[in-house]
Amino acid sequence: MTEPAPAWFFLSLVLVGGVYAAGFLFRLLAYLALCLRRPRDLRRSYGAWAVVTGPTSGIGRSVALELARRGINLVLLDLDAANLQETSELIKSRHAVETKTVAFDLSLVGTPQGDESMRRLRAAIEGLDVGVLVNNAGVSKPYVVFLHEVDVEAWMKMVRVNLWALTEVTAAVLPGMVERGRGAIVNMGSASSEAIPSFPLCNIYAATKRYVAKFSRSLYIEYRSRGVDVQCQAPFFVATRMVPRAIRDNWLSPFLPTPDAYARAAARWIGHGPLCSPTVSHQLLWCLASVLPDAVHDWLRLREHLRLRAHRKRAARASATWHAVD
């Protein structure tokens, strides 16, 4: 007959469970307090202008519109000049703010063309009270593929945009914030690198976002005494074109905020700590993810991404067949 477990074992389990529940409750109450309090006046706190990268679609477009709704003028930086102009006109038609546009292919950082674009960005912000920088632009493709299946240059484009360009744009805007003694930098990270231990078949993407989180945390420590708040926002999936339809249509769909809903929450979180996942649905997913052992995460992610990879291949074959028949 086996000996019953000693009382201290059960007490330790109760203690661990109590600590976890207390931590969860604290995070929930802090989140609710932030949601209920009056939103911070970002223009008064940080400055009259914001620089937003990747503002022509998805989260970036919604964040730009949200900042404009809050009375902040915008410097918009993106690849396509026509899309920039369309976004600029939309913003000015809805809100009484000024806009500037800088056409910049962020995948060209470190090249002569990229250097010229950086000079144009510095010229565009010269003399402006730039109080907010939102590094939103990012590349998520190639998606759900093995490393050896894609040409190295495609991976390097992802690295240049997600990592190198974010660093250069930050370095261009930060000195003015330091000089004025105020500012906020928001770098768009990902829960794939912060809440989940591995992201197989998307490993370069997750690795670049891990850089963003570490970069942001270190800058937060370096510059908060100088009045500059630096934050990495690490969302789960948001209902944009970057998210495959197979994910938008599965069990996660109730947890996918729209870009506009995400932008409202994101703006409210600016200046509140070095790392956050702004929406309620993503906070719940983060808490759920923290309960699962790493081995379970690894198995689930690999299984799901292999399923998405197979779905992509079937869709590609069907498209090729349709075009051949056509």
C-alpha positions in Angstrom: 0.0 0.0 0.0 1.5 3.3 -1.1 2.2 6.0 1.5 -0.1 9.1 1.3 1.6 12.3 0.0 2.9 14.4 2.9 0.9 17.5 3.9 3.7 19.9 2.8 3.3 18.6 -0.8 -0.4 19.6 -0.9 0.4 22.9 0.8 3.1 23.7 -1.7 0.6 23.0 -4.5 -1.9 25.3 -2.9 0.7 28.0 -2.5 1.8 27.8 -6.1 -1.8 27.9 -7.3 -2.5 30.8 -5.0 0.5 32.8 -6.3 -0.5 32.1 -9.9 -4.1 33.1 -9.2 -3.0 36.3 -7.4 -0.7 37.2 -10.3 -3.5 36.7 -12.8 -5.9 38.7 -10.7 -3.4 41.6 -10.4 -2.8 41.7 -14.1 -6.6 41.6 -14.7 -7.3 44.4 -12.3 -4.4 46.5 -13.7 -5.8 46.0 -17.1 -9.3 47.0 -16.1 -8.0 50.1 -14.3 -6.2 51.2 -17.4 -9.3 50.6 -19.5 -11.5 52.6 -17.1 -9.3 55.6 -16.5 -9.4 58.6 -18.7 -7.1 58.1 -21.8 -3.8 60.0 -21.7 -3.6 63.1 -23.9 -0.7 61.9 -26.1 -0.2 65.2 -27.8 0.2 67.0 -24.5 2.3 64.3 -22.9 4.7 63.7 -25.8 4.4 66.1 -28.7 2.4 67.4 -31.7 3.7 65.0 -34.3 4.0 61.2 -34.8 6.0 59.1 -37.2 4.2 55.9 -38.3 5.8 53.3 -40.5 3.6 51.0 -42.6 0.5 53.2 -42.3 -1.3 52.3 -45.6 -3.0 49.1 -44.4 -3.9 46.9 -41.5 -2.8 47.9 -38.0 -0.6 50.7 -39.2 -3.4 52.4 -41.0 -5.7 52.1 -38.0 -3.1 53.4 -35.6 -2.4 56.4 -37.8 -6.1 57.2 -37.9 -6.4 56.7 -34.1 -3.5 59.1 -33.5 -5.0 61.6 -35.9 -8.3 61.3 -34.0 -6.4 62.3 -30.9 -5.2 65.5 -32.7 -1.6 64.4 -33.5 -0.1 65.4 -36.9 1.5 62.6 -38.8 4.6 61.8 -40.8 3.7 58.7 -42.8 6.4 56.4 -44.1 5.8 53.5 -46.5 6.9 51.8 -49.7 4.3 53.1 -52.2 3.9 56.8 -52.8 0.3 56.4 -54.2 -0.9 54.5 -51.2 0.7 57.0 -48.9 -1.1 59.8 -50.7 -4.4 58.0 -50.5 -3.9 57.4 -46.7 -2.9 61.0 -46.2 -5.9 62.3 -47.9 -8.2 59.9 -46.0 -6.7 61.1 -42.7 -7.1 64.8 -43.5 -10.6 64.3 -44.7 -11.6 62.8 -41.3 -9.4 64.8 -38.9 -8.1 68.3 -38.7 -4.4 67.4 -38.7 -1.4 67.9 -40.9 0.4 65.1 -42.7 3.7 64.5 -44.4 4.7 61.5 -46.5 8.0 59.8 -47.1 8.2 57.0 -49.6 10.7 54.5 -48.3 11.4 50.9 -49.2 12.5 49.7 -45.8 14.0 46.5 -47.4 16.7 48.7 -48.9 18.3 49.9 -45.5 22.0 49.7 -45.7 22.1 50.4 -49.4 22.6 53.8 -51.2 18.9 54.0 -51.9 18.1 53.3 -48.3 20.6 55.9 -47.1 18.9 58.5 -49.4 15.5 57.6 -47.9 16.9 58.0 -44.4 18.1 61.5 -45.4 14.7 62.4 -46.6 13.1 61.1 -43.4 15.5 63.2 -41.3 14.7 66.2 -43.5 10.9 65.6 -43.1 11.1 65.6 -39.3 13.6 68.4 -38.9 12.1 71.1 -36.7 9.0 69.1 -35.9 7.9 68.3 -32.3 7.9 64.5 -32.9 6.5 63.0 -29.7 5.5 59.5 -30.9 7.1 56.9 -33.1 5.2 53.8 -34.1 7.5 51.2 -35.8 4.7 49.2 -37.3 6.1 48.2 -40.7 7.0 44.5 -40.9 7.3 41.5 -43.2 5.6 38.2 -42.3 6.3 36.2 -45.5 7.6 33.7 -46.3 5.1 32.1 -43.9 4.8 28.4 -42.7 7.8 27.1 -44.7 11.0 25.3 -43.8 14.1 27.3 -43.8 15.7 25.4 -46.7 12.7 25.9 -48.9 13.1 29.6 -49.5 15.9 31.6 -51.0 18.1 33.3 -48.4 17.4 36.7 -49.9 13.7 36.4 -49.0 14.8 35.8 -45.3 17.2 38.7 -45.5 14.5 41.0 -46.7 12.4 40.1 -43.6 15.5 40.7 -41.4 16.2 44.1 -43.0 12.6 45.3 -42.6 11.7 43.8 -39.2 15.0 44.4 -37.5 17.4 46.7 -39.3 15.0 49.3 -40.6 13.2 49.5 -37.2 16.6 50.2 -35.6 17.6 52.9 -38.1 14.2 54.7 -38.0 14.4 54.7 -34.2 17.9 56.1 -34.3 16.8 58.9 -36.6 13.8 60.0 -34.4 15.2 59.4 -30.9 17.7 62.2 -30.7 15.0 64.9 -31.0 13.0 63.2 -28.2 16.0 63.2 -25.9 16.7 66.8 -26.7 13.1 67.8 -25.8 13.0 65.5 -22.8 9.8 63.7 -23.8 8.6 61.1 -26.3 7.2 57.6 -26.8 8.4 54.9 -29.1 6.1 51.9 -29.8 7.7 49.0 -31.6 5.4 46.3 -32.9 6.5 42.9 -31.7 4.6 39.7 -31.6 3.2 37.2 -29.1 5.0 34.6 -31.3 8.2 35.5 -29.6 7.0 36.5 -26.1 4.1 34.3 -25.1 4.9 31.2 -27.1 8.2 29.3 -26.7 8.6 28.3 -30.3 7.2 29.3 -33.7 8.2 26.5 -36.1 8.1 27.1 -39.8 8.0 30.9 -39.1 11.2 30.9 -37.1 13.0 33.9 -38.8 9.9 36.0 -38.2 9.7 35.1 -34.6 13.4 35.7 -34.2 13.2 39.2 -35.6 10.3 40.0 -33.2 12.4 38.7 -30.3 15.0 41.2 -31.2 12.3 43.9 -31.2 11.3 43.0 -27.7 14.8 42.9 -26.3 15.7 46.1 -28.1 12.6 47.9 -26.7 13.2 46.7 -23.2 16.8 47.8 -23.2 15.9 51.2 -24.6 13.1 51.5 -22.0 15.7 51.1 -19.3 18.2 53.5 -20.9 15.8 56.4 -21.7 12.9 56.5 -19.3 14.9 58.8 -17.0 15.2 61.2 -19.9 11.4 61.3 -20.4 11.2 58.8 -23.3 8.9 55.9 -23.0 9.7 52.8 -25.1 7.3 50.0 -25.5 7.1 46.7 -27.4 3.5 45.8 -28.2 3.2 42.0 -28.7 -0.2 41.1 -30.1 -1.5 37.7 -31.1 -3.3 37.6 -34.4 -5.2 40.7 -35.6 -7.8 40.4 -38.4 -5.6 41.8 -41.2 -4.5 40.6 -44.6 -1.3 39.3 -43.1 -3.3 36.6 -41.2 -4.2 33.6 -43.3 -7.9 32.9 -43.9 -7.4 29.4 -42.4 -6.6 31.1 -39.0 -9.3 33.8 -39.3 -11.9 31.0 -39.8 -10.8 28.6 -37.0 -11.4 28.5 -33.3 -9.2 31.6 -32.8 -11.6 33.9 -34.7 -13.4 35.2 -31.6 -10.0 36.3 -30.2 -9.0 38.3 -33.4 -9.7 42.0 -32.9 -10.2 44.2 -35.9 -7.3 46.6 -36.7 -9.5 49.5 -35.5 -10.2 47.8 -32.2 -6.5 47.0 -31.8 -5.5 50.6 -32.5 -7.8 52.0 -29.9 -6.4 49.7 -27.3 -2.8 50.2 -28.5 -3.0 54.0 -28.2 -4.4 53.7 -24.7 -1.4 51.5 -23.6 1.3 53.9 -24.9 3.6 54.8 -22.0 2.4 52.1 -19.7 5.4 49.7 -19.4 8.0 48.2 -21.7 5.8 45.2 -22.9 2.1 44.7 -23.4 -0.5 43.0 -25.4 -3.2 45.7 -25.5 -6.5 44.0 -26.2 -8.6 41.9 -23.7 -8.8 38.9 -26.0 -5.0 38.8 -26.4 -4.5 39.2 -22.6 -6.7 36.1 -22.2 -4.8 34.2 -24.8 -1.5 35.2 -23.1 -2.8 33.9 -19.7 -3.9 30.6 -21.4 -0.5 30.2 -23.1 1.3 30.7 -19.8 -0.4 27.6 -18.3 0.7 25.2 -21.0 4.1 23.4 -20.8 6.6 24.3 -23.5 6.5 20.8 -24.9 2.7 21.1 -25.5 3.2 24.5 -27.2 5.9 23.0 -29.4 3.7 20.1 -30.5 0.6 22.3 -31.0 2.5 25.0 -33.0 4.3 22.4 -35.3 1.0 20.6 -35.9 -0.9 23.7 -36.7 1.8 25.2 -38.9 2.2 22.0 -40.9 -1.6 22.0 -41.4 -1.4 25.6 -42.6 1.5 24.7 -44.9 -0.5 21.9 -46.4 -3.5 24.3 -46.9 -1.2 26.8 -48.7 0.1 24.2 -51.0 -3.4 22.9 -51.9 -4.5 26.5 -52.6 -1.4 27.2 -54.7 -2.0 24.0 -56.8 -5.7 24.9 -57.2 -4.8 28.4 -58.3 -2.2 27.0 -60.8 -4.8 24.6 -62.2 -7.4 27.3 -62.6 -5.0 29.6 -64.4 -3.9 26.7 -66.7 -7.5 25.9 -67.6 -8.3 29.6 -68.1 
